[in-house]
Structures are given as structure tokens and as C-alpha cells.
Amino acid sequence: MTLSHTFKVGNLRCRLLHAGRQMLDGGAMFGVVPKPLWERRITPDSRNRIPLALRCLLVEHDAGPILVDTGIGNKEKTKFLDIYGVENSGKAGPTQLEDALAEVGIEPGDIALVINTHLHFDHCGGNTYIDEEGKEGKEGKEIRLAFPNASYVVQRGELEFAQNTNERTAASYLAPNHQPIAEAGKWRLVDGGVDVLPGIRLIPTPGHVPYHQSVLISDSGETACYLGDLVPTSAHVPLPWIMGYDLEPLVTLETKRTLLSRAEAEDWMLVFEHDPEVALGRVRRDEKGYVCVSEAA
């Protein structure tokens, strides 16, 4: 199985990296959209779960390799893996993300910058890993940074939000995915829209969580947008198709309206992090609203 696919944004080479997949409840993924509508797009299993990609992005930049999101990683227990239908978590060896990086000749120590769209477990679990060869700690094997030479970038508000969970958010924000980075002093915290490198811009895209961000990659007049959980699959392009997981769905609605309008006007390539089939697409408008035109990856 090929774990990476390449596309270009101007002169920047970008690689889509397959970091496994998960299975989440279809009703939760599509919120108020009735099942007879959403199951035409993605077929659920006997437990009403739908397959979702864990698709990370590698940008080959002059400053070094830039990695956007890191999948689930290898730290979770069997019950967790079964509930979320996690494929190849790496419990017995390297994660699929590590395998995908190796396929394109990149070692974890080569990564210069890790950008997290937000800190839910399926977007930042691969930030850290259990060292199976390391010493036993109080809570089991030692947890280490997966990319030891990288700075990790997230919105300042998102890290604070992740560190102060409540009954609604605690299941998605898991401390071993972000706290070791804080302890190592490796977070690079940003506030709002910012260019982290030439051609790499972070834009606030709230709704799923209050401090979610998406990533714009631009070069030579071309732009791609890594959407994260703002538009997790191509089926979520229509404005009212919003996840039940979103903490602020009406904010998501307005964020999508603004972003998709700009994406259409400027002909952005969109990267869908969770779509099991469609990795890349562009948006167009018809009489019913926004639609996705997929592109080969």
C-alpha cells in the first residue's frame, strides 16, 4: 500500500501522508443531517460507524520539512482502539505516519515544524509516542516527543482550552498528546492569523472548537488549504452539513461560509483530512450551494 501521494502548490512539493484510519459514528459526524442523506455519501458499518482517513500533510519547505497534524499515534489501549475503530495504531511497531514519512525518505528527527490544527486526539496523538524500549515510569512506558527537533505550533487559546477540559471536552483532549511538549518547552504558540514561514499561513477557523485553525500553503499564485475539522470530508462541503461533534455549530456555519467563498473566488485546492476517498478538491457553486469537485491525488 502506498502511504503517500504528491501534489504541488507552485514550486512547493506537498505530500499527503496516510496515518491509518478510524471509525466514528455517522450520526455524530453529520449532526442534524438525516441518515438517509448522509449514508448515500459514506456507508456505515453494523455499529453505525463510518470510515475516516487520518491524512496528514508534509510540506517540503526551504526551512525544512513541515508536518501538519499527526494522526492518533501509538499510545492508546485496546478498548479505545476498538471504540474508535483505529487501524494500525503502531502498538507493535512504528505508526503508519512514521512509515509514510520513511517512504518519502524523511526521518522523525528531520521534521522542522509540526503544526496542529487543534489538539483532539486524532489530530495530535502522533505528537508523542510511547518508548517501548525506555524505562518504566509511574504510569507505564515513558512518553517521548515523536519529532524531537521540531517546534510544535498551535493557537495559544487552543492549548489553554486543551489544558482546562470539562465533561463535554475531556474525552477528546488527552494530556499525553500535548503536555510533554509543554514540559519540554517545545510549543510555539500563536495568536490568530499568522505567517509561520514564507508561504505557510495559519488562519483561525473556529466552530469545531473555539481555537481551531486551518493552514494555507501558497506559492507562485497558487494556494492549498488544509481544512482540518472545519470541513472534515468532501461530503461536509454544503454549508449546513456540520458535525455533531462541533462545540459551536453556528460559528462553524459562518466560518465555512467565509472560507468557502474565498476558496471558490481564489480557486484554492482543498485538502480533506478525514475523507476516506477524496483527498483533494475545489469548490464550485451551483443552484443549491457549494459542491466539491474532486481532484486526483
Phi and psi restraints in degrees (value plus and minus 20) as a CYANA .aco file:
   2 THR   PHI     -97.7   -57.7
   2 THR   PSI     106.9   146.9
   3 LEU   PHI    -119.9   -79.9
   3 LEU   PSI     -18.8    21.2
   4 SER   PHI    -164.2  -124.2
   4 SER   PSI     130.2   170.2
   5 HIS   PHI    -158.3  -118.3
   5 HIS   PSI     122.7   162.7
   6 THR   PHI    -129.8   -89.8
   6 THR   PSI     120.8   160.8
   7 PHE   PHI    -164.0  -124.0
   7 PHE   PSI     146.3   186.3
   8 LYS   PHI    -142.1  -102.1
   8 LYS   PSI     124.9   164.9
   9 VAL   PHI    -140.1  -100.1
   9 VAL   PSI      81.6   121.6
  10 GLY   PHI      40.4    80.4
  10 GLY   PSI    -142.2  -102.2
  11 ASN   PHI    -117.5   -77.5
  11 ASN   PSI     -17.7    22.3
  12 LEU   PHI    -106.6   -66.6
  12 LEU   PSI     104.4   144.4
  13 ARG   PHI    -105.5   -65.5
  13 ARG   PSI     107.4   147.4
  14 CYS   PHI    -139.5   -99.5
  14 CYS   PSI     122.9   162.9
  15 ARG   PHI    -147.5  -107.5
  15 ARG   PSI     109.2   149.2
  16 LEU   PHI    -104.7   -64.7
  16 LEU   PSI     105.3   145.3
  17 LEU   PHI    -131.9   -91.9
  17 LEU   PSI     106.5   146.5
  18 HIS   PHI    -103.8   -63.8
  18 HIS   PSI      96.0   136.0
  19 ALA   PHI    -130.5   -90.5
  19 ALA   PSI      11.1    51.1
  20 GLY   PHI      77.1   117.1
  20 GLY   PSI    -180.3  -140.3
  21 ARG   PHI    -172.6  -132.6
  21 ARG   PSI     147.8   187.8
  22 GLN   PHI    -155.9  -115.9
  22 GLN   PSI     149.3   189.3
  23 MET   PHI    -145.0  -105.0
  23 MET   PSI     101.0   141.0
  24 LEU   PHI    -142.5  -102.5
  24 LEU   PSI     137.1   177.1
  25 ASP   PHI     -79.2   -39.2
  25 ASP   PSI     107.8   147.8
  26 GLY   PHI     -83.6   -43.6
  26 GLY   PSI     -58.6   -18.6
  27 GLY   PHI     -82.0   -42.0
  27 GLY   PSI     -61.3   -21.3
  28 ALA   PHI     -86.9   -46.9
  28 ALA   PSI     -56.1   -16.1
  29 MET   PHI     -89.1   -49.1
  29 MET   PSI     -45.4    -5.4
  30 PHE   PHI    -137.2   -97.2
  30 PHE   PSI     -14.1    25.9
  31 GLY   PHI      36.2    76.2
  31 GLY   PSI    -141.8  -101.8
  32 VAL   PHI    -103.0   -63.0
  32 VAL   PSI     -22.3    17.7
  33 VAL   PHI     -90.6   -50.6
  33 VAL   PSI     105.8   145.8
  34 PRO   PHI     -82.8   -42.8
  34 PRO   PSI     125.5   165.5
  35 LYS   PHI     -76.1   -36.1
  35 LYS   PSI     -60.8   -20.8
  36 PRO   PHI     -77.8   -37.8
  36 PRO   PSI     -42.3    -2.3
  37 LEU   PHI    -106.0   -66.0
  37 LEU   PSI     -70.3   -30.3
  38 TRP   PHI     -92.1   -52.1
  38 TRP   PSI     -48.7    -8.7
  39 GLU   PHI     -92.0   -52.0
  39 GLU   PSI     -31.5     8.5
  40 ARG   PHI     -89.0   -49.0
  40 ARG   PSI     -45.7    -5.7
  41 ARG   PHI    -109.6   -69.6
  41 ARG   PSI     -65.9   -25.9
  42 ILE   PHI    -158.1  -118.1
  42 ILE   PSI     102.1   142.1
  43 THR   PHI    -101.3   -61.3
  43 THR   PSI     107.8   147.8
  44 PRO   PHI    -101.6   -61.6
  44 PRO   PSI     141.5   181.5
  45 ASP   PHI    -109.3   -69.3
  45 ASP   PSI    -191.1  -151.1
  46 SER   PHI     -85.9   -45.9
  46 SER   PSI     -37.4     2.6
  47 ARG   PHI    -120.6   -80.6
  47 ARG   PSI      -5.7    34.3
  48 ASN   PHI      47.2    87.2
  48 ASN   PSI       0.0    40.0
  49 ARG   PHI    -114.0   -74.0
  49 ARG   PSI     127.6   167.6
  50 ILE   PHI    -134.4   -94.4
  50 ILE   PSI     128.7   168.7
  51 PRO   PHI     -95.2   -55.2
  51 PRO   PSI     118.4   158.4
  52 LEU   PHI    -154.7  -114.7
  52 LEU   PSI     113.2   153.2
  53 ALA   PHI     -92.0   -52.0
  53 ALA   PSI     134.9   174.9
  54 LEU   PHI    -134.9   -94.9
  54 LEU   PSI      68.7   108.7
  55 ARG   PHI    -128.6   -88.6
  55 ARG   PSI      90.5   130.5
  56 CYS   PHI    -115.8   -75.8
  56 CYS   PSI     148.0   188.0
  57 LEU   PHI    -147.5  -107.5
  57 LEU   PSI     110.7   150.7
  58 LEU   PHI    -132.1   -92.1
  58 LEU   PSI     106.6   146.6
  59 VAL   PHI    -131.7   -91.7
  59 VAL   PSI     101.8   141.8
  60 GLU   PHI    -105.3   -65.3
  60 GLU   PSI      80.7   120.7
  61 HIS   PHI    -132.6   -92.6
  61 HIS   PSI     136.7   176.7
  62 ASP   PHI     -80.3   -40.3
  62 ASP   PSI     -46.7    -6.7
  63 ALA   PHI    -100.6   -60.6
  63 ALA   PSI     -26.1    13.9
  64 GLY   PHI     102.2   142.2
  64 GLY   PSI     151.7   191.7
  65 PRO   PHI     -86.3   -46.3
  65 PRO   PSI     111.9   151.9
  66 ILE   PHI    -131.3   -91.3
  66 ILE   PSI     106.6   146.6
  67 LEU   PHI    -132.1   -92.1
  67 LEU   PSI     109.9   149.9
  68 VAL   PHI    -131.1   -91.1
  68 VAL   PSI      97.9   137.9
  69 ASP   PHI      41.9    81.9
  69 ASP   PSI     137.6   177.6
  70 THR   PHI    -157.0  -117.0
  70 THR   PSI      -6.5    33.5
  71 GLY   PHI      50.9    90.9
  71 GLY   PSI    -174.8  -134.8
  72 ILE   PHI    -115.9   -75.9
  72 ILE   PSI     -48.6    -8.6
  73 GLY   PHI      62.3   102.3
  73 GLY   PSI    -178.6  -138.6
  74 ASN   PHI    -144.5  -104.5
  74 ASN   PSI      -2.8    37.2
  75 LYS   PHI    -115.0   -75.0
  75 LYS   PSI     -30.8     9.2
  76 GLU   PHI    -106.5   -66.5
  76 GLU   PSI     136.0   176.0
  77 LYS   PHI    -107.8   -67.8
  77 LYS   PSI     148.7   188.7
  78 THR   PHI     -76.6   -36.6
  78 THR   PSI     -63.3   -23.3
  79 LYS   PHI     -81.3   -41.3
  79 LYS   PSI     -64.5   -24.5
  80 PHE   PHI     -79.0   -39.0
  80 PHE   PSI     -67.4   -27.4
  81 LEU   PHI     -81.9   -41.9
  81 LEU   PSI     -55.9   -15.9
  82 ASP   PHI     -91.7   -51.7
  82 ASP   PSI     -65.3   -25.3
  83 ILE   PHI     -78.4   -38.4
  83 ILE   PSI     -63.6   -23.6
  84 TYR   PHI    -117.7   -77.7
  84 TYR   PSI     -12.8    27.2
  85 GLY   PHI      34.6    74.6
  85 GLY   PSI      22.8    62.8
  86 VAL   PHI     -96.5   -56.5
  86 VAL   PSI     108.7   148.7
  87 GLU   PHI    -115.8   -75.8
  87 GLU   PSI     106.9   146.9
  88 ASN   PHI      28.6    68.6
  88 ASN   PSI      50.9    90.9
  89 SER   PHI     -95.0   -55.0
  89 SER   PSI     -31.6     8.4
  90 GLY   PHI      68.0   108.0
  90 GLY   PSI      -4.0    36.0
  91 LYS   PHI     -78.0   -38.0
  91 LYS   PSI     -52.0   -12.0
  92 ALA   PHI    -126.0   -86.0
  92 ALA   PSI      -8.8    31.2
  93 GLY   PHI     151.4   191.4
  93 GLY   PSI    -178.0  -138.0
  94 PRO   PHI     -82.3   -42.3
  94 PRO   PSI     130.3   170.3
  95 THR   PHI     -92.7   -52.7
  95 THR   PSI     142.3   182.3
  96 GLN   PHI     -84.0   -44.0
  96 GLN   PSI     -49.8    -9.8
  97 LEU   PHI     -82.6   -42.6
  97 LEU   PSI     -64.7   -24.7
  98 GLU   PHI     -82.3   -42.3
  98 GLU   PSI     -59.5   -19.5
  99 ASP   PHI     -83.7   -43.7
  99 ASP   PSI     -61.1   -21.1
 100 ALA   PHI     -85.1   -45.1
 100 ALA   PSI     -60.8   -20.8
 101 LEU   PHI     -82.9   -42.9
 101 LEU   PSI     -62.7   -22.7
 102 ALA   PHI     -82.2   -42.2
 102 ALA   PSI     -54.9   -14.9
 103 GLU   PHI     -80.6   -40.6
 103 GLU   PSI     -49.5    -9.5
 104 VAL   PHI    -124.6   -84.6
 104 VAL   PSI      -5.9    34.1
 105 GLY   PHI      60.3   100.3
 105 GLY   PSI       4.3    44.3
 106 ILE   PHI    -132.0   -92.0
 106 ILE   PSI     109.0   149.0
 107 GLU   PHI    -114.5   -74.5
 107 GLU   PSI     132.8   172.8
 108 PRO   PHI     -72.7   -32.7
 108 PRO   PSI     -56.2   -16.2
 109 GLY   PHI     -90.1   -50.1
 109 GLY   PSI     -32.0     8.0
 110 ASP   PHI     -99.9   -59.9
 110 ASP   PSI     -43.0    -3.0
 111 ILE   PHI     -85.3   -45.3
 111 ILE   PSI     106.9   146.9
 112 ALA   PHI    -110.4   -70.4
 112 ALA   PSI     -52.4   -12.4
 113 LEU   PHI    -167.2  -127.2
 113 LEU   PSI     112.9   152.9
 114 VAL   PHI    -133.3   -93.3
 114 VAL   PSI     105.1   145.1
 115 ILE   PHI    -129.5   -89.5
 115 ILE   PSI     107.0   147.0
 116 ASN   PHI    -125.2   -85.2
 116 ASN   PSI     106.7   146.7
 117 THR   PHI     -82.9   -42.9
 117 THR   PSI     -57.7   -17.7
 118 HIS   PHI    -185.4  -145.4
 118 HIS   PSI    -197.6  -157.6
 119 LEU   PHI    -132.3   -92.3
 119 LEU   PSI       8.3    48.3
 120 HIS   PHI     -89.3   -49.3
 120 HIS   PSI     132.5   172.5
 121 PHE   PHI     -79.3   -39.3
 121 PHE   PSI     -48.8    -8.8
 122 ASP   PHI    -106.4   -66.4
 122 ASP   PSI     -17.0    23.0
 123 HIS   PHI    -137.7   -97.7
 123 HIS   PSI     -38.0     2.0
 124 CYS   PHI    -156.3  -116.3
 124 CYS   PSI     -12.8    27.2
 125 GLY   PHI     -81.0   -41.0
 125 GLY   PSI     -49.9    -9.9
 126 GLY   PHI    -102.5   -62.5
 126 GLY   PSI     -16.2    23.8
 127 ASN   PHI     -80.7   -40.7
 127 ASN   PSI     -52.8   -12.8
 128 THR   PHI    -152.4  -112.4
 128 THR   PSI     148.0   188.0
 129 TYR   PHI    -169.0  -129.0
 129 TYR   PSI     138.4   178.4
 130 ILE   PHI    -102.9   -62.9
 130 ILE   PSI     105.2   145.2
 131 ASP   PHI    -103.9   -63.9
 131 ASP   PSI      78.2   118.2
 132 GLU   PHI     -86.1   -46.1
 132 GLU   PSI     -39.2     0.8
 133 GLU   PHI    -115.3   -75.3
 133 GLU   PSI     -29.3    10.7
 134 GLY   PHI    -104.0   -64.0
 134 GLY   PSI    -198.1  -158.1
 135 LYS   PHI     -93.8   -53.8
 135 LYS   PSI     135.7   175.7
 136 GLU   PHI     -94.4   -54.4
 136 GLU   PSI     109.2   149.2
 137 GLY   PHI    -120.4   -80.4
 137 GLY   PSI    -192.8  -152.8
 138 LYS   PHI     -83.2   -43.2
 138 LYS   PSI     -49.9    -9.9
 139 GLU   PHI    -135.1   -95.1
 139 GLU   PSI       7.0    47.0
 140 GLY   PHI      90.2   130.2
 140 GLY   PSI    -173.5  -133.5
 141 LYS   PHI     -82.3   -42.3
 141 LYS   PSI     132.5   172.5
 142 GLU   PHI     -89.9   -49.9
 142 GLU   PSI     119.4   159.4
 143 ILE   PHI    -117.1   -77.1
 143 ILE   PSI     107.8   147.8
 144 ARG   PHI    -141.6  -101.6
 144 ARG   PSI     143.1   183.1
 145 LEU   PHI     -93.4   -53.4
 145 LEU   PSI     111.1   151.1
 146 ALA   PHI     -92.1   -52.1
 146 ALA   PSI     -47.1    -7.1
 147 PHE   PHI    -146.6  -106.6
 147 PHE   PSI      62.4   102.4
 148 PRO   PHI     -86.4   -46.4
 148 PRO   PSI     -41.9    -1.9
 149 ASN   PHI    -121.5   -81.5
 149 ASN   PSI     -15.8    24.2
 150 ALA   PHI    -114.6   -74.6
 150 ALA   PSI     131.7   171.7
 151 SER   PHI    -110.3   -70.3
 151 SER   PSI     124.8   164.8
 152 TYR   PHI    -127.4   -87.4
 152 TYR   PSI     109.0   149.0
 153 VAL   PHI    -134.3   -94.3
 153 VAL   PSI     110.0   150.0
 154 VAL   PHI    -174.0  -134.0
 154 VAL   PSI     142.2   182.2
 155 GLN   PHI     -85.6   -45.6
 155 GLN   PSI     117.6   157.6
 156 ARG   PHI     -75.5   -35.5
 156 ARG   PSI     -63.0   -23.0
 157 GLY   PHI     -83.9   -43.9
 157 GLY   PSI     -52.6   -12.6
 158 GLU   PHI     -88.1   -48.1
 158 GLU   PSI     -61.3   -21.3
 159 LEU   PHI     -84.0   -44.0
 159 LEU   PSI     -62.9   -22.9
 160 GLU   PHI     -82.9   -42.9
 160 GLU   PSI     -59.6   -19.6
 161 PHE   PHI     -83.7   -43.7
 161 PHE   PSI     -61.1   -21.1
 162 ALA   PHI     -88.0   -48.0
 162 ALA   PSI     -49.9    -9.9
 163 GLN   PHI    -104.7   -64.7
 163 GLN   PSI     -26.9    13.1
 164 ASN   PHI    -153.1  -113.1
 164 ASN   PSI      51.3    91.3
 165 THR   PHI    -103.7   -63.7
 165 THR   PSI     146.2   186.2
 166 ASN   PHI    -150.1  -110.1
 166 ASN   PSI    -190.9  -150.9
 167 GLU   PHI     -81.8   -41.8
 167 GLU   PSI     -47.2    -7.2
 168 ARG   PHI    -101.7   -61.7
 168 ARG   PSI     -50.5   -10.5
 169 THR   PHI    -127.8   -87.8
 169 THR   PSI     -34.5     5.5
 170 ALA   PHI     -82.1   -42.1
 170 ALA   PSI     -52.4   -12.4
 171 ALA   PHI     -89.2   -49.2
 171 ALA   PSI     -40.3    -0.3
 172 SER   PHI    -119.4   -79.4
 172 SER   PSI     -45.5    -5.5
 173 TYR   PHI    -123.3   -83.3
 173 TYR   PSI      85.9   125.9
 174 LEU   PHI    -129.9   -89.9
 174 LEU   PSI     100.8   140.8
 175 ALA   PHI     -75.7   -35.7
 175 ALA   PSI     -58.5   -18.5
 176 PRO   PHI     -81.4   -41.4
 176 PRO   PSI     -34.1     5.9
 177 ASN   PHI    -104.5   -64.5
 177 ASN   PSI     -41.5    -1.5
 178 HIS   PHI    -150.2  -110.2
 178 HIS   PSI     -47.0    -7.0
 179 GLN   PHI     -88.1   -48.1
 179 GLN   PSI     -59.1   -19.1
 180 PRO   PHI     -80.0   -40.0
 180 PRO   PSI     -48.8    -8.8
 181 ILE   PHI     -90.2   -50.2
 181 ILE   PSI     -60.7   -20.7
 182 ALA   PHI     -82.7   -42.7
 182 ALA   PSI     -63.2   -23.2
 183 GLU   PHI     -84.6   -44.6
 183 GLU   PSI     -50.4   -10.4
 184 ALA   PHI    -106.0   -66.0
 184 ALA   PSI     -24.2    15.8
 185 GLY   PHI      48.0    88.0
 185 GLY   PSI      11.6    51.6
 186 LYS   PHI    -123.9   -83.9
 186 LYS   PSI     -19.8    20.2
 187 TRP   PHI     -94.4   -54.4
 187 TRP   PSI     117.0   157.0
 188 ARG   PHI    -132.7   -92.7
 188 ARG   PSI      82.8   122.8
 189 LEU   PHI    -111.6   -71.6
 189 LEU   PSI     118.0   158.0
 190 VAL   PHI    -143.9  -103.9
 190 VAL   PSI     140.7   180.7
 191 ASP   PHI    -146.4  -106.4
 191 ASP   PSI      88.6   128.6
 192 GLY   PHI      55.9    95.9
 192 GLY   PSI    -178.2  -138.2
 193 GLY   PHI     -90.9   -50.9
 193 GLY   PSI     112.2   152.2
 194 VAL   PHI    -176.5  -136.5
 194 VAL   PSI     124.7   164.7
 195 ASP   PHI    -106.8   -66.8
 195 ASP   PSI      90.5   130.5
 196 VAL   PHI    -101.8   -61.8
 196 VAL   PSI     -45.1    -5.1
 197 LEU   PHI    -173.6  -133.6
 197 LEU   PSI     141.1   181.1
 198 PRO   PHI     -76.3   -36.3
 198 PRO   PSI     103.2   143.2
 199 GLY   PHI      68.0   108.0
 199 GLY   PSI     -23.9    16.1
 200 ILE   PHI    -143.0  -103.0
 200 ILE   PSI      87.2   127.2
 201 ARG   PHI    -139.7   -99.7
 201 ARG   PSI     116.7   156.7
 202 LEU   PHI    -118.9   -78.9
 202 LEU   PSI     114.0   154.0
 203 ILE   PHI    -146.7  -106.7
 203 ILE   PSI     112.2   152.2
 204 PRO   PHI     -83.8   -43.8
 204 PRO   PSI     110.6   150.6
 205 THR   PHI    -155.1  -115.1
 205 THR   PSI      49.2    89.2
 206 PRO   PHI     -92.3   -52.3
 206 PRO   PSI     143.0   183.0
 207 GLY   PHI     118.5   158.5
 207 GLY   PSI     -79.8   -39.8
 208 HIS   PHI     -77.3   -37.3
 208 HIS   PSI     -71.7   -31.7
 209 VAL   PHI    -156.0  -116.0
 209 VAL   PSI     141.3   181.3
 210 PRO   PHI     -82.2   -42.2
 210 PRO   PSI     -48.2    -8.2
 211 TYR   PHI    -138.4   -98.4
 211 TYR   PSI      10.1    50.1
 212 HIS   PHI     -83.0   -43.0
 212 HIS   PSI     125.8   165.8
 213 GLN   PHI    -153.0  -113.0
 213 GLN   PSI     130.7   170.7
 214 SER   PHI    -133.1   -93.1
 214 SER   PSI     146.4   186.4
 215 VAL   PHI    -142.3  -102.3
 215 VAL   PSI     104.0   144.0
 216 LEU   PHI    -119.8   -79.8
 216 LEU   PSI     111.2   151.2
 217 ILE   PHI    -135.7   -95.7
 217 ILE   PSI     100.5   140.5
 218 SER   PHI    -153.4  -113.4
 218 SER   PSI     119.1   159.1
 219 ASP   PHI    -184.4  -144.4
 219 ASP   PSI     117.1   157.1
 220 SER   PHI      32.3    72.3
 220 SER   PSI      20.7    60.7
 221 GLY   PHI      62.1   102.1
 221 GLY   PSI     -17.6    22.4
 222 GLU   PHI    -131.8   -91.8
 222 GLU   PSI     128.2   168.2
 223 THR   PHI    -158.7  -118.7
 223 THR   PSI     117.5   157.5
 224 ALA   PHI    -140.4  -100.4
 224 ALA   PSI     128.5   168.5
 225 CYS   PHI    -145.9  -105.9
 225 CYS   PSI      99.4   139.4
 226 TYR   PHI    -106.5   -66.5
 226 TYR   PSI      91.6   131.6
 227 LEU   PHI    -103.2   -63.2
 227 LEU   PSI     -42.7    -2.7
 228 GLY   PHI      42.7    82.7
 228 GLY   PSI    -155.1  -115.1
 229 ASP   PHI    -115.9   -75.9
 229 ASP   PSI     -10.6    29.4
 230 LEU   PHI     -85.5   -45.5
 230 LEU   PSI     -67.3   -27.3
 231 VAL   PHI    -152.7  -112.7
 231 VAL   PSI      64.7   104.7
 232 PRO   PHI     -87.8   -47.8
 232 PRO   PSI     -51.3   -11.3
 233 THR   PHI    -155.0  -115.0
 233 THR   PSI     146.6   186.6
 234 SER   PHI     -84.4   -44.4
 234 SER   PSI     -44.5    -4.5
 235 ALA   PHI     -87.8   -47.8
 235 ALA   PSI     -38.6     1.4
 236 HIS   PHI    -111.3   -71.3
 236 HIS   PSI     -11.0    29.0
 237 VAL   PHI     -84.5   -44.5
 237 VAL   PSI     -63.4   -23.4
 238 PRO   PHI     -74.7   -34.7
 238 PRO   PSI     116.8   156.8
 239 LEU   PHI     -74.2   -34.2
 239 LEU   PSI     -64.0   -24.0
 240 PRO   PHI    -100.0   -60.0
 240 PRO   PSI     -23.7    16.3
 241 TRP   PHI    -103.3   -63.3
 241 TRP   PSI      73.0   113.0
 242 ILE   PHI    -148.3  -108.3
 242 ILE   PSI     120.2   160.2
 243 MET   PHI     -86.8   -46.8
 243 MET   PSI     124.8   164.8
 244 GLY   PHI     -86.7   -46.7
 244 GLY   PSI     -39.9     0.1
 245 TYR   PHI     -91.4   -51.4
 245 TYR   PSI     -38.4     1.6
 246 ASP   PHI     -87.0   -47.0
 246 ASP   PSI     110.5   150.5
 247 LEU   PHI     -92.7   -52.7
 247 LEU   PSI     -50.1   -10.1
 248 GLU   PHI    -152.6  -112.6
 248 GLU   PSI      55.4    95.4
 249 PRO   PHI     -81.6   -41.6
 249 PRO   PSI     -52.6   -12.6
 250 LEU   PHI     -92.4   -52.4
 250 LEU   PSI     -48.5    -8.5
 251 VAL   PHI     -89.4   -49.4
 251 VAL   PSI     -62.5   -22.5
 252 THR   PHI     -74.3   -34.3
 252 THR   PSI     -65.2   -25.2
 253 LEU   PHI     -75.2   -35.2
 253 LEU   PSI     -68.5   -28.5
 254 GLU   PHI     -92.6   -52.6
 254 GLU   PSI     -54.5   -14.5
 255 THR   PHI     -83.7   -43.7
 255 THR   PSI     -64.2   -24.2
 256 LYS   PHI     -81.6   -41.6
 256 LYS   PSI     -63.0   -23.0
 257 ARG   PHI     -77.8   -37.8
 257 ARG   PSI     -66.7   -26.7
 258 THR   PHI     -86.6   -46.6
 258 THR   PSI     -68.0   -28.0
 259 LEU   PHI     -87.7   -47.7
 259 LEU   PSI     -64.7   -24.7
 260 LEU   PHI     -88.9   -48.9
 260 LEU   PSI     -51.6   -11.6
 261 SER   PHI     -82.1   -42.1
 261 SER   PSI     -64.7   -24.7
 262 ARG   PHI     -88.1   -48.1
 262 ARG   PSI     -60.1   -20.1
 263 ALA   PHI     -81.6   -41.6
 263 ALA   PSI     -59.0   -19.0
 264 GLU   PHI     -90.0   -50.0
 264 GLU   PSI     -65.6   -25.6
 265 ALA   PHI     -83.0   -43.0
 265 ALA   PSI     -55.7   -15.7
 266 GLU   PHI    -123.7   -83.7
 266 GLU   PSI     -14.8    25.2
 267 ASP   PHI      37.3    77.3
 267 ASP   PSI      28.6    68.6
 268 TRP   PHI     -91.4   -51.4
 268 TRP   PSI     127.8   167.8
 269 MET   PHI    -103.9   -63.9
 269 MET   PSI     111.5   151.5
 270 LEU   PHI    -127.1   -87.1
 270 LEU   PSI     116.9   156.9
 271 VAL   PHI    -127.7   -87.7
 271 VAL   PSI     101.4   141.4
 272 PHE   PHI    -118.1   -78.1
 272 PHE   PSI      93.4   133.4
 273 GLU   PHI     -88.8   -48.8
 273 GLU   PSI     -54.8   -14.8
 274 HIS   PHI    -131.4   -91.4
 274 HIS   PSI     -25.0    15.0
 275 ASP   PHI     -85.9   -45.9
 275 ASP   PSI     107.2   147.2
 276 PRO   PHI     -90.8   -50.8
 276 PRO   PSI     -37.7     2.3
 277 GLU   PHI    -142.8  -102.8
 277 GLU   PSI     -64.4   -24.4
 278 VAL   PHI    -117.2   -77.2
 278 VAL   PSI      91.7   131.7
 279 ALA   PHI    -111.1   -71.1
 279 ALA   PSI     -57.3   -17.3
 280 LEU   PHI    -150.2  -110.2
 280 LEU   PSI     126.7   166.7
 281 GLY   PHI    -187.5  -147.5
 281 GLY   PSI     151.7   191.7
 282 ARG   PHI    -146.6  -106.6
 282 ARG   PSI     134.7   174.7
 283 VAL   PHI    -121.3   -81.3
 283 VAL   PSI     123.0   163.0
 284 ARG   PHI    -152.4  -112.4
 284 ARG   PSI     142.4   182.4
 285 ARG   PHI    -133.3   -93.3
 285 ARG   PSI     114.8   154.8
 286 ASP   PHI    -141.7  -101.7
 286 ASP   PSI    -186.5  -146.5
 287 GLU   PHI     -86.0   -46.0
 287 GLU   PSI     -37.7     2.3
 288 LYS   PHI    -118.3   -78.3
 288 LYS   PSI     -30.8     9.2
 289 GLY   PHI     111.0   151.0
 289 GLY   PSI    -171.6  -131.6
 290 TYR   PHI    -100.4   -60.4
 290 TYR   PSI     119.2   159.2
 291 VAL   PHI    -151.1  -111.1
 291 VAL   PSI     138.6   178.6
 292 CYS   PHI    -123.5   -83.5
 292 CYS   PSI     112.6   152.6
 293 VAL   PHI    -127.4   -87.4
 293 VAL   PSI      89.6   129.6
 294 SER   PHI     -94.1   -54.1
 294 SER   PSI     134.9   174.9
 295 GLU   PHI    -149.3  -109.3
 295 GLU   PSI     129.5   169.5
 296 ALA   PHI     -87.3   -47.3
 296 ALA   PSI     123.0   163.0
